[in-house]
Amino acid sequence: MYLLLKTAHSTLALLTVSGFILRGYWMLSASPILKHRLTRILPHVFDAALFALGIALIFKLNLNVMQHAWLLAKFGGLVVYIGLGMVALRFGRARLTRLLAFAGALAAFAYIFGVAVSKSPTSWVAYVAASLPAS
């Protein structure tokens, strides 16, 4: 059951960021597709399912979020990703603001992914440091 939950969670994370990148491209190119009803609803469905699977994994592994700094870091990164994504795709007025928020949201997603891989709030720094040969 764990492997199924983890695979589904990882797959939805990939779909979520891929959809975000596509919507970011449409935003930057001023495409009318961005205003299509399905384009506005489907990402929320994917995001809700991704979040639900994350919660299911926490329960399946019997993890106490308050005792695992990396889980708190993932949640913090998620808040940043959502906030910057909202500025990039909806609330940013100037094109430069939207572009910077889009880049920041992608950086936040990369941070979240790094935390998930390394199980450390230092994200990619911990992953790279662990893979370096000992001196």
CORBELSUL-V832224 format. One record per helix or strand of 3 or more residues. SS is the DSSP state (~ for helix, > for strand). FROM is the first residue (numbers start at 1). TO is the last residue. If there is no record, write none. Layout:
((SS;FROM;TO) (SS;FROM;TO))
This chain:
((~;2;28) (~;32;35) (~;37;60) (~;65;67) (~;69;91) (~;95;118) (~;124;131))
